[in-house]
Amino acid sequence: MPLPFAAEVSLTDQQRQSLQRIVRAASTPQSLAFRARIVLRPAEPDRPPNLQLAAGLDCSRHTAALWRDHFLAAQGLVAYRTRPALRTLVGRFENHLDAHAPSSGVHQ
């Protein structure tokens, strides 16, 4: 039976900007961009439950809950260290951001 309330997702401005860059980048693998959208959407002011989130992103409730929970668990250092799958997911987000970060040089 599904939980009546999904965990609340709160993002810092830096997290939000990083996830939005992942979603917008043409070079982002679609699976990674989709997961970023799953994390971004519940952090919006209306805080949709997993069923509404799933309907809006055309995925199952289980998929929406899974990636929301993965992100929330990865925010805790204990979960990050003890769950290799989370380390891999967070690492992929970070690696993609590093590889596609804007250059610090001055545009001419």
MOPAC internal coordinates of N, CA, C and O (Angstrom, degrees):
PM7 1SCF
backbone

  N    0.0000 0     0.00 0     0.00 0    0    0    0
  C    1.4556 1     0.00 0     0.00 0    1    0    0
  C    1.5301 1   108.89 1     0.00 0    2    1    0
  O    1.2310 1   119.62 1   -46.36 1    3    2    1
  N    1.3290 1   118.33 1   133.64 1    3    2    1
  C    1.4569 1   120.41 1  -178.19 1    5    3    2
  C    1.5238 1   111.56 1   -69.15 1    6    5    3
  O    1.2310 1   121.33 1   -29.57 1    7    6    5
  N    1.3267 1   115.06 1   150.43 1    7    6    5
  C    1.4595 1   119.85 1   175.18 1    9    7    6
  C    1.5255 1   108.39 1   -70.00 1   10    9    7
  O    1.2310 1   120.19 1   -36.62 1   11   10    9
  N    1.3438 1   117.24 1   143.38 1   11   10    9
  C    1.4586 1   118.57 1  -177.71 1   13   11   10
  C    1.5285 1   113.77 1   -68.54 1   14   13   11
  O    1.2310 1   120.46 1   153.72 1   15   14   13
  N    1.3244 1   116.72 1   -26.28 1   15   14   13
  C    1.4538 1   119.45 1  -179.02 1   17   15   14
  C    1.5252 1   109.80 1  -132.07 1   18   17   15
  O    1.2310 1   121.04 1   -47.08 1   19   18   17
  N    1.3085 1   115.62 1   132.92 1   19   18   17
  C    1.4615 1   120.20 1   177.20 1   21   19   18
  C    1.5201 1   108.81 1   -82.62 1   22   21   19
  O    1.2310 1   120.86 1   -25.36 1   23   22   21
  N    1.3125 1   115.95 1   154.64 1   23   22   21
  C    1.4572 1   120.86 1   177.96 1   25   23   22
  C    1.5282 1   109.47 1   -63.68 1   26   25   23
  O    1.2310 1   120.91 1   -35.94 1   27   26   25
  N    1.3151 1   115.87 1   144.06 1   27   26   25
  C    1.4597 1   120.96 1  -178.72 1   29   27   26
  C    1.5256 1   109.95 1   -77.61 1   30   29   27
  O    1.2310 1   120.71 1   -45.02 1   31   30   29
  N    1.3148 1   116.26 1   134.98 1   31   30   29
  C    1.4612 1   121.81 1   177.12 1   33   31   30
  C    1.5239 1   107.84 1  -105.10 1   34   33   31
  O    1.2310 1   121.30 1   -59.61 1   35   34   33
  N    1.3274 1   115.11 1   120.39 1   35   34   33
  C    1.4628 1   121.26 1   175.48 1   37   35   34
  C    1.5166 1   107.48 1  -118.17 1   38   37   35
  O    1.2310 1   121.06 1   -48.60 1   39   38   37
  N    1.3040 1   115.58 1   131.40 1   39   38   37
  C    1.4634 1   120.75 1  -178.50 1   41   39   38
  C    1.5212 1   109.94 1  -117.69 1   42   41   39
  O    1.2310 1   121.23 1   -37.49 1   43   42   41
  N    1.3271 1   115.24 1   142.51 1   43   42   41
  C    1.4580 1   118.74 1   170.68 1   45   43   42
  C    1.5292 1   106.92 1   -75.25 1   46   45   43
  O    1.2310 1   120.79 1   -14.17 1   47   46   45
  N    1.3127 1   116.10 1   165.83 1   47   46   45
  C    1.4681 1   119.01 1   177.58 1   49   47   46
  C    1.5207 1   110.77 1   -60.10 1   50   49   47
  O    1.2310 1   120.50 1   141.17 1   51   50   49
  N    1.3215 1   116.65 1   -38.83 1   51   50   49
  C    1.4622 1   120.74 1   179.79 1   53   51   50
  C    1.5314 1   110.97 1   -65.42 1   54   53   51
  O    1.2310 1   120.01 1   136.92 1   55   54   53
  N    1.3227 1   117.59 1   -43.08 1   55   54   53
  C    1.4650 1   120.63 1   178.16 1   57   55   54
  C    1.5213 1   110.51 1   -62.25 1   58   57   55
  O    1.2310 1   121.06 1   134.53 1   59   58   57
  N    1.3259 1   115.58 1   -45.47 1   59   58   57
  C    1.4690 1   120.07 1  -179.45 1   61   59   58
  C    1.5316 1   110.76 1   -60.66 1   62   61   59
  O    1.2310 1   120.33 1   134.16 1   63   62   61
  N    1.3217 1   116.97 1   -45.84 1   63   62   61
  C    1.4602 1   120.59 1  -179.87 1   65   63   62
  C    1.5283 1   111.20 1   -63.80 1   66   65   63
  O    1.2310 1   120.64 1   139.20 1   67   66   65
  N    1.3206 1   116.39 1   -40.80 1   67   66   65
  C    1.4614 1   120.03 1   179.11 1   69   67   66
  C    1.5190 1   111.45 1   -63.39 1   70   69   67
  O    1.2310 1   120.44 1   134.99 1   71   70   69
  N    1.3228 1   116.77 1   -45.01 1   71   70   69
  C    1.4628 1   120.26 1   179.09 1   73   71   70
  C    1.5217 1   111.55 1   -66.08 1   74   73   71
  O    1.2310 1   120.24 1   141.92 1   75   74   73
  N    1.3147 1   117.14 1   -38.08 1   75   74   73
  C    1.4635 1   120.13 1   178.14 1   77   75   74
  C    1.5242 1   111.19 1   -65.88 1   78   77   75
  O    1.2310 1   119.99 1   143.66 1   79   78   77
  N    1.3356 1   117.62 1   -36.34 1   79   78   77
  C    1.4653 1   120.65 1   175.95 1   81   79   78
  C    1.5218 1   110.42 1   -63.60 1   82   81   79
  O    1.2310 1   120.57 1   140.05 1   83   82   81
  N    1.3318 1   116.51 1   -39.95 1   83   82   81
  C    1.4629 1   120.34 1   178.37 1   85   83   82
  C    1.5181 1   110.12 1   -61.83 1   86   85   83
  O    1.2310 1   120.32 1   134.99 1   87   86   85
  N    1.3173 1   116.99 1   -45.01 1   87   86   85
  C    1.4673 1   121.47 1  -178.36 1   89   87   86
  C    1.5248 1   110.96 1   -64.25 1   90   89   87
  O    1.2310 1   119.94 1   139.92 1   91   90   89
  N    1.3253 1   117.73 1   -40.08 1   91   90   89
  C    1.4696 1   121.26 1  -175.32 1   93   91   90
  C    1.5273 1   114.64 1   -81.17 1   94   93   91
  O    1.2310 1   120.17 1   155.13 1   95   94   93
  N    1.3241 1   117.28 1   -24.87 1   95   94   93
  C    1.4659 1   120.05 1  -174.33 1   97   95   94
  C    1.5221 1   111.12 1   -66.81 1   98   97   95
  O    1.2310 1   120.62 1   -50.57 1   99   98   97
  N    1.3037 1   116.41 1   129.43 1   99   98   97
  C    1.4678 1   121.24 1   179.83 1  101   99   98
  C    1.5224 1   111.75 1   -67.24 1  102  101   99
  O    1.2310 1   120.52 1   156.24 1  103  102  101
  N    1.3201 1   116.62 1   -23.76 1  103  102  101
  C    1.4638 1   120.56 1  -177.36 1  105  103  102
  C    1.5289 1   113.23 1   -86.53 1  106  105  103
  O    1.2310 1   119.99 1   175.78 1  107  106  105
  N    1.3252 1   117.62 1    -4.22 1  107  106  105
  C    1.4574 1   120.94 1  -179.18 1  109  107  106
  C    1.5234 1   110.45 1   -73.14 1  110  109  107
  O    1.2310 1   120.04 1   -49.34 1  111  110  109
  N    1.3415 1   117.52 1   130.66 1  111  110  109
  C    1.4654 1   119.14 1   173.02 1  113  111  110
  C    1.5360 1   109.22 1   -58.61 1  114  113  111
  O    1.2310 1   120.39 1   -40.26 1  115  114  113
  N    1.3093 1   116.86 1   139.74 1  115  114  113
  C    1.4601 1   120.69 1  -174.76 1  117  115  114
  C    1.5299 1   112.80 1   -60.73 1  118  117  115
  O    1.2310 1   120.03 1   146.83 1  119  118  117
  N    1.3222 1   117.54 1   -33.17 1  119  118  117
  C    1.4627 1   119.08 1   178.72 1  121  119  118
  C    1.5224 1   110.72 1   -64.77 1  122  121  119
  O    1.2310 1   120.04 1   141.82 1  123  122  121
  N    1.3091 1   117.53 1   -38.18 1  123  122  121
  C    1.4596 1   121.89 1   179.37 1  125  123  122
  C    1.5294 1   110.21 1   -70.97 1  126  125  123
  O    1.2310 1   120.09 1   138.37 1  127  126  125
  N    1.3168 1   117.43 1   -41.63 1  127  126  125
  C    1.4644 1   121.31 1   178.02 1  129  127  126
  C    1.5328 1   110.46 1   -63.27 1  130  129  127
  O    1.2310 1   120.51 1   140.46 1  131  130  129
  N    1.3266 1   116.63 1   -39.54 1  131  130  129
  C    1.4603 1   120.90 1   179.15 1  133  131  130
  C    1.5269 1   110.55 1   -62.95 1  134  133  131
  O    1.2310 1   120.36 1   136.69 1  135  134  133
  N    1.3306 1   116.93 1   -43.31 1  135  134  133
  C    1.4703 1   120.76 1   178.86 1  137  135  134
  C    1.5223 1   110.54 1   -64.50 1  138  137  135
  O    1.2310 1   120.35 1   142.25 1  139  138  137
  N    1.3140 1   116.93 1   -37.75 1  139  138  137
  C    1.4624 1   120.46 1   177.48 1  141  139  138
  C    1.5300 1   110.21 1   -63.73 1  142  141  139
  O    1.2310 1   120.02 1   139.94 1  143  142  141
  N    1.3458 1   117.56 1   -40.06 1  143  142  141
  C    1.4749 1   120.62 1   177.14 1  145  143  142
  C    1.5255 1   110.95 1   -63.95 1  146  145  143
  O    1.2310 1   120.50 1   143.16 1  147  146  145
  N    1.3371 1   116.65 1   -36.84 1  147  146  145
  C    1.4691 1   120.51 1   178.66 1  149  147  146
  C    1.5244 1   110.20 1   -64.19 1  150  149  147
  O    1.2310 1   119.53 1   147.24 1  151  150  149
  N    1.3054 1   118.49 1   -32.76 1  151  150  149
  C    1.4655 1   121.77 1   178.62 1  153  151  150
  C    1.5324 1   110.96 1   -80.14 1  154  153  151
  O    1.2310 1   120.24 1   140.89 1  155  154  153
  N    1.3201 1   117.15 1   -39.11 1  155  154  153
  C    1.4656 1   120.61 1  -177.92 1  157  155  154
  C    1.5331 1   112.90 1   -67.16 1  158  157  155
  O    1.2310 1   120.68 1   135.40 1  159  158  157
  N    1.3122 1   116.31 1   -44.60 1  159  158  157
  C    1.4737 1   119.99 1  -172.44 1  161  159  158
  C    1.5339 1   113.32 1   -59.54 1  162  161  159
  O    1.2310 1   118.36 1   134.31 1  163  162  161
  N    1.3394 1   120.73 1   -45.69 1  163  162  161
  C    1.4659 1   118.32 1  -179.12 1  165  163  162
  C    1.5286 1   113.71 1   -71.73 1  166  165  163
  O    1.2310 1   119.78 1   170.94 1  167  166  165
  N    1.3194 1   118.03 1    -9.06 1  167  166  165
  C    1.4595 1   120.76 1   177.11 1  169  167  166
  C    1.5274 1   111.92 1   -87.73 1  170  169  167
  O    1.2310 1   120.21 1   176.39 1  171  170  169
  N    1.3306 1   117.21 1    -3.61 1  171  170  169
  C    1.4584 1   120.85 1   177.68 1  173  171  170
  C    1.5295 1   109.55 1   -73.38 1  174  173  171
  O    1.2310 1   119.88 1   -17.66 1  175  174  173
  N    1.3286 1   117.83 1   162.34 1  175  174  173
  C    1.4739 1   121.07 1  -173.43 1  177  175  174
  C    1.5307 1   115.90 1   -54.90 1  178  177  175
  O    1.2310 1   119.51 1   147.90 1  179  178  177
  N    1.3402 1   118.54 1   -32.10 1  179  178  177
  C    1.4663 1   119.22 1  -177.43 1  181  179  178
  C    1.5306 1   113.02 1   -79.82 1  182  181  179
  O    1.2310 1   119.59 1   169.47 1  183  182  181
  N    1.3347 1   118.38 1   -10.53 1  183  182  181
  C    1.4737 1   124.49 1   175.27 1  185  183  182
  C    1.5314 1   112.90 1    42.42 1  186  185  183
  O    1.2310 1   120.11 1  -111.69 1  187  186  185
  N    1.3373 1   117.40 1    68.31 1  187  186  185
  C    1.4681 1   119.87 1  -174.89 1  189  187  186
  C    1.5237 1   112.69 1   -67.56 1  190  189  187
  O    1.2310 1   120.29 1   -33.43 1  191  190  189
  N    1.3268 1   117.05 1   146.57 1  191  190  189
  C    1.4673 1   120.41 1   173.21 1  193  191  190
  C    1.5356 1   109.08 1   -70.40 1  194  193  191
  O    1.2310 1   120.71 1   -11.04 1  195  194  193
  N    1.3112 1   116.25 1   168.96 1  195  194  193
  C    1.4656 1   120.56 1  -175.89 1  197  195  194
  C    1.5198 1   113.12 1   -59.52 1  198  197  195
  O    1.2310 1   119.91 1   143.17 1  199  198  197
  N    1.3253 1   117.78 1   -36.83 1  199  198  197
  C    1.4590 1   120.32 1  -179.45 1  201  199  198
  C    1.5287 1   110.98 1   -64.08 1  202  201  199
  O    1.2310 1   120.49 1   135.80 1  203  202  201
  N    1.3195 1   116.67 1   -44.20 1  203  202  201
  C    1.4660 1   121.24 1   178.57 1  205  203  202
  C    1.5283 1   110.45 1   -68.97 1  206  205  203
  O    1.2310 1   120.55 1   140.25 1  207  206  205
  N    1.3186 1   116.55 1   -39.75 1  207  206  205
  C    1.4644 1   121.27 1   176.72 1  209  207  206
  C    1.5236 1   110.27 1   -59.94 1  210  209  207
  O    1.2310 1   120.52 1   133.96 1  211  210  209
  N    1.3264 1   116.60 1   -46.04 1  211  210  209
  C    1.4652 1   121.92 1   179.98 1  213  211  210
  C    1.5251 1   111.33 1   -62.34 1  214  213  211
  O    1.2310 1   120.72 1   136.70 1  215  214  213
  N    1.3172 1   116.23 1   -43.30 1  215  214  213
  C    1.4657 1   119.76 1   179.90 1  217  215  214
  C    1.5294 1   110.71 1   -63.47 1  218  217  215
  O    1.2310 1   120.15 1   139.88 1  219  218  217
  N    1.3071 1   117.32 1   -40.12 1  219  218  217
  C    1.4624 1   121.25 1  -179.46 1  221  219  218
  C    1.5184 1   113.58 1   -69.51 1  222  221  219
  O    1.2310 1   120.68 1   151.57 1  223  222  221
  N    1.3329 1   116.31 1   -28.43 1  223  222  221
  C    1.4713 1   120.31 1  -178.49 1  225  223  222
  C    1.5208 1   112.52 1  -105.47 1  226  225  223
  O    1.2310 1   120.53 1  -174.38 1  227  226  225
  N    1.3140 1   116.59 1     5.62 1  227  226  225
  C    1.4570 1   122.78 1   177.93 1  229  227  226
  C    1.5337 1   112.17 1    55.55 1  230  229  227
  O    1.2310 1   121.76 1  -125.92 1  231  230  229
  N    1.3314 1   114.24 1    54.08 1  231  230  229
  C    1.4629 1   120.22 1   176.12 1  233  231  230
  C    1.5277 1   107.72 1  -140.96 1  234  233  231
  O    1.2310 1   120.16 1    -2.01 1  235  234  233
  N    1.3075 1   117.29 1   177.99 1  235  234  233
  C    1.4608 1   119.85 1   179.72 1  237  235  234
  C    1.5314 1   110.47 1   -80.01 1  238  237  235
  O    1.2310 1   121.04 1   -21.90 1  239  238  237
  N    1.3043 1   115.61 1   158.10 1  239  238  237
  C    1.4636 1   121.29 1   176.66 1  241  239  238
  C    1.5269 1   109.60 1   -60.17 1  242  241  239
  O    1.2310 1   121.55 1   142.19 1  243  242  241
  N    1.3305 1   114.64 1   -37.81 1  243  242  241
  C    1.4575 1   119.70 1   179.89 1  245  243  242
  C    1.5402 1   111.28 1   -61.78 1  246  245  243
  O    1.2310 1   120.10 1   136.92 1  247  246  245
  N    1.3191 1   117.42 1   -43.08 1  247  246  245
  C    1.4661 1   121.38 1   179.01 1  249  247  246
  C    1.5210 1   110.52 1   -63.23 1  250  249  247
  O    1.2310 1   120.26 1   135.40 1  251  250  249
  N    1.3222 1   117.11 1   -44.60 1  251  250  249
  C    1.4666 1   121.01 1   178.91 1  253  251  250
  C    1.5281 1   110.48 1   -60.79 1  254  253  251
  O    1.2310 1   120.42 1   134.24 1  255  254  253
  N    1.3182 1   116.81 1   -45.76 1  255  254  253
  C    1.4671 1   121.03 1   180.00 1  257  255  254
  C    1.5232 1   111.36 1   -65.30 1  258  257  255
  O    1.2310 1   120.64 1   139.50 1  259  258  257
  N    1.3194 1   116.38 1   -40.50 1  259  258  257
  C    1.4565 1   121.32 1  -177.78 1  261  259  258
  C    1.5290 1   111.49 1   -59.66 1  262  261  259
  O    1.2310 1   120.09 1   129.09 1  263  262  261
  N    1.3252 1   117.43 1   -50.91 1  263  262  261
  C    1.4588 1   119.92 1  -175.46 1  265  263  262
  C    1.5139 1   112.06 1   -76.32 1  266  265  263
  O    1.2310 1   119.53 1   149.73 1  267  266  265
  N    1.3265 1   118.51 1   -30.27 1  267  266  265
  C    1.4652 1   121.06 1   172.59 1  269  267  266
  C    1.5300 1   108.61 1   -62.14 1  270  269  267
  O    1.2310 1   120.90 1   131.44 1  271  270  269
  N    1.3317 1   115.89 1   -48.56 1  271  270  269
  C    1.4636 1   120.62 1  -179.05 1  273  271  270
  C    1.5214 1   112.10 1   -65.46 1  274  273  271
  O    1.2310 1   120.28 1   141.55 1  275  274  273
  N    1.3423 1   117.07 1   -38.45 1  275  274  273
  C    1.4671 1   119.71 1   177.55 1  277  275  274
  C    1.5242 1   110.41 1   -60.16 1  278  277  275
  O    1.2310 1   120.54 1   135.02 1  279  278  277
  N    1.3216 1   116.57 1   -44.98 1  279  278  277
  C    1.4542 1   119.73 1  -179.43 1  281  279  278
  C    1.5180 1   110.62 1   -63.45 1  282  281  279
  O    1.2310 1   120.24 1   134.16 1  283  282  281
  N    1.3215 1   117.15 1   -45.84 1  283  282  281
  C    1.4594 1   120.81 1  -179.20 1  285  283  282
  C    1.5280 1   111.29 1   -63.54 1  286  285  283
  O    1.2310 1   120.69 1   139.61 1  287  286  285
  N    1.3149 1   116.28 1   -40.39 1  287  286  285
  C    1.4702 1   119.82 1   179.24 1  289  287  286
  C    1.5220 1   110.91 1   -66.86 1  290  289  287
  O    1.2310 1   120.28 1   144.72 1  291  290  289
  N    1.3171 1   117.08 1   -35.28 1  291  290  289
  C    1.4599 1   120.98 1  -178.29 1  293  291  290
  C    1.5252 1   111.58 1   -69.73 1  294  293  291
  O    1.2310 1   120.00 1   161.11 1  295  294  293
  N    1.3184 1   117.61 1   -18.89 1  295  294  293
  C    1.4564 1   120.30 1   178.72 1  297  295  294
  C    1.5259 1   111.39 1   -72.87 1  298  297  295
  O    1.2310 1   120.08 1   159.28 1  299  298  297
  N    1.3263 1   117.46 1   -20.72 1  299  298  297
  C    1.4604 1   120.41 1   176.14 1  301  299  298
  C    1.5153 1   109.78 1   -92.11 1  302  301  299
  O    1.2310 1   120.17 1   -48.97 1  303  302  301
  N    1.3128 1   117.29 1   131.03 1  303  302  301
  C    1.4624 1   120.75 1  -175.87 1  305  303  302
  C    1.5185 1   112.43 1   -62.53 1  306  305  303
  O    1.2310 1   119.89 1   146.37 1  307  306  305
  N    1.3169 1   117.82 1   -33.63 1  307  306  305
  C    1.4627 1   120.14 1  -179.82 1  309  307  306
  C    1.5154 1   109.53 1   -63.59 1  310  309  307
  O    1.2310 1   120.25 1   132.18 1  311  310  309
  N    1.3198 1   117.13 1   -47.82 1  311  310  309
  C    1.4619 1   120.42 1   179.06 1  313  311  310
  C    1.5176 1   110.38 1   -64.13 1  314  313  311
  O    1.2310 1   120.47 1   141.44 1  315  314  313
  N    1.3112 1   116.70 1   -38.56 1  315  314  313
  C    1.4598 1   120.96 1  -178.62 1  317  315  314
  C    1.5266 1   110.78 1   -61.96 1  318  317  315
  O    1.2310 1   120.85 1   139.42 1  319  318  317
  N    1.3197 1   115.99 1   -40.58 1  319  318  317
  C    1.4675 1   119.94 1  -177.64 1  321  319  318
  C    1.5172 1   112.75 1   -78.15 1  322  321  319
  O    1.2310 1   120.18 1   150.56 1  323  322  321
  N    1.3202 1   117.27 1   -29.44 1  323  322  321
  C    1.4610 1   119.36 1  -172.10 1  325  323  322
  C    1.5150 1   113.85 1   -96.85 1  326  325  323
  O    1.2310 1   119.19 1   168.90 1  327  326  325
  N    1.3066 1   119.14 1   -11.10 1  327  326  325
  C    1.4635 1   120.23 1  -177.00 1  329  327  326
  C    1.5245 1   109.88 1  -119.78 1  330  329  327
  O    1.2310 1   120.51 1   -78.43 1  331  330  329
  N    1.3306 1   116.63 1   101.57 1  331  330  329
  C    1.4688 1   120.26 1  -177.29 1  333  331  330
  C    1.5205 1   113.93 1   -56.23 1  334  333  331
  O    1.2310 1   119.72 1   144.22 1  335  334  333
  N    1.3230 1   118.14 1   -35.78 1  335  334  333
  C    1.4675 1   120.00 1  -179.36 1  337  335  334
  C    1.5204 1   110.88 1   -62.99 1  338  337  335
  O    1.2310 1   120.20 1   142.23 1  339  338  337
  N    1.3214 1   117.21 1   -37.77 1  339  338  337
  C    1.4592 1   120.43 1   178.60 1  341  339  338
  C    1.5230 1   110.66 1   -69.94 1  342  341  339
  O    1.2310 1   120.78 1   139.66 1  343  342  341
  N    1.3325 1   116.10 1   -40.34 1  343  342  341
  C    1.4617 1   119.80 1   177.46 1  345  343  342
  C    1.5123 1   110.06 1   -58.64 1  346  345  343
  O    1.2310 1   120.74 1   138.99 1  347  346  345
  N    1.3257 1   116.19 1   -41.01 1  347  346  345
  C    1.4532 1   121.30 1  -179.56 1  349  347  346
  C    1.5281 1   110.67 1   -65.79 1  350  349  347
  O    1.2310 1   120.03 1   133.90 1  351  350  349
  N    1.3353 1   117.54 1   -46.10 1  351  350  349
  C    1.4647 1   121.43 1  -179.79 1  353  351  350
  C    1.5191 1   111.14 1   -61.45 1  354  353  351
  O    1.2310 1   120.55 1   129.73 1  355  354  353
  N    1.3295 1   116.55 1   -50.27 1  355  354  353
  C    1.4597 1   120.27 1  -179.23 1  357  355  354
  C    1.5178 1   109.68 1   -63.68 1  358  357  355
  O    1.2310 1   120.19 1   140.36 1  359  358  357
  N    1.3239 1   117.25 1   -39.64 1  359  358  357
  C    1.4584 1   121.06 1   177.39 1  361  359  358
  C    1.5155 1   112.08 1   -60.89 1  362  361  359
  O    1.2310 1   120.42 1   139.98 1  363  362  361
  N    1.3327 1   116.80 1   -40.02 1  363  362  361
  C    1.4691 1   120.06 1   178.97 1  365  363  362
  C    1.5209 1   111.02 1   -64.61 1  366  365  363
  O    1.2310 1   120.45 1   137.67 1  367  366  365
  N    1.3458 1   116.74 1   -42.33 1  367  366  365
  C    1.4594 1   120.26 1   176.39 1  369  367  366
  C    1.5292 1   109.65 1   -58.75 1  370  369  367
  O    1.2310 1   120.68 1   130.28 1  371  370  369
  N    1.3447 1   116.31 1   -49.72 1  371  370  369
  C    1.4549 1   120.60 1  -177.03 1  373  371  370
  C    1.5276 1   111.79 1   -65.05 1  374  373  371
  O    1.2310 1   119.94 1   136.85 1  375  374  373
  N    1.3187 1   117.72 1   -43.15 1  375  374  373
  C    1.4601 1   121.01 1   179.29 1  377  375  374
  C    1.5189 1   111.58 1   -62.45 1  378  377  375
  O    1.2310 1   120.62 1   139.12 1  379  378  377
  N    1.3223 1   116.41 1   -40.88 1  379  378  377
  C    1.4638 1   119.78 1   179.83 1  381  379  378
  C    1.5257 1   109.91 1   -64.90 1  382  381  379
  O    1.2310 1   120.64 1   137.73 1  383  382  381
  N    1.3291 1   116.37 1   -42.27 1  383  382  381
  C    1.4618 1   119.46 1   179.27 1  385  383  382
  C    1.5269 1   110.85 1   -63.21 1  386  385  383
  O    1.2310 1   120.56 1   136.28 1  387  386  385
  N    1.3349 1   116.53 1   -43.72 1  387  386  385
  C    1.4641 1   119.85 1  -179.77 1  389  387  386
  C    1.5266 1   111.46 1   -63.14 1  390  389  387
  O    1.2310 1   120.72 1   137.96 1  391  390  389
  N    1.3122 1   116.23 1   -42.04 1  391  390  389
  C    1.4653 1   120.59 1  -176.89 1  393  391  390
  C    1.5229 1   112.32 1   -68.91 1  394  393  391
  O    1.2310 1   120.32 1   153.14 1  395  394  393
  N    1.3207 1   116.99 1   -26.86 1  395  394  393
  C    1.4592 1   120.27 1  -175.95 1  397  395  394
  C    1.5149 1   113.31 1  -115.81 1  398  397  395
  O    1.2310 1   120.70 1  -159.21 1  399  398  397
  N    1.3290 1   116.26 1    20.79 1  399  398  397
  C    1.4620 1   120.32 1   178.60 1  401  399  398
  C    1.5210 1   109.44 1   -69.23 1  402  401  399
  O    1.2310 1   120.67 1   -36.13 1  403  402  401
  N    1.3158 1   116.33 1   143.87 1  403  402  401
  C    1.4670 1   118.76 1   178.09 1  405  403  402
  C    1.5298 1   109.10 1   -64.36 1  406  405  403
  O    1.2310 1   120.82 1   -32.96 1  407  406  405
  N    1.3239 1   116.05 1   147.04 1  407  406  405
  C    1.4577 1   119.42 1   179.98 1  409  407  406
  C    1.5161 1   109.29 1   -69.83 1  410  409  407
  O    1.2310 1   121.05 1   -27.91 1  411  410  409
  N    1.3104 1   115.60 1   152.09 1  411  410  409
  C    1.4664 1   119.63 1  -178.68 1  413  411  410
  C    1.5227 1   111.96 1   -86.51 1  414  413  411
  O    1.2310 1   120.33 1   178.45 1  415  414  413
  N    1.3197 1   116.98 1    -1.55 1  415  414  413
  C    1.4620 1   120.93 1  -179.45 1  417  415  414
  C    1.5194 1   112.39 1   -71.00 1  418  417  415
  O    1.2310 1   121.00 1   -17.90 1  419  418  417
  N    1.2844 1   115.70 1   162.10 1  419  418  417
  C    1.4589 1   121.32 1   179.18 1  421  419  418
  C    1.5093 1   109.20 1   -85.11 1  422  421  419
  O    1.2310 1   120.97 1   -47.26 1  423  422  421
  N    1.3388 1   115.75 1   132.74 1  423  422  421
  C    1.4697 1   119.79 1   178.00 1  425  423  422
  C    1.5109 1   110.06 1   -74.12 1  426  425  423
  O    1.2310 1   121.07 1   -42.48 1  427  426  425
  N    1.2920 1   115.56 1   137.52 1  427  426  425
  C    1.4679 1   118.89 1   179.54 1  429  427  426
  C    1.4892 1   110.91 1  -107.57 1  430  429  427
  O    1.2310 1   120.10 1   180.00 1  431  430  429

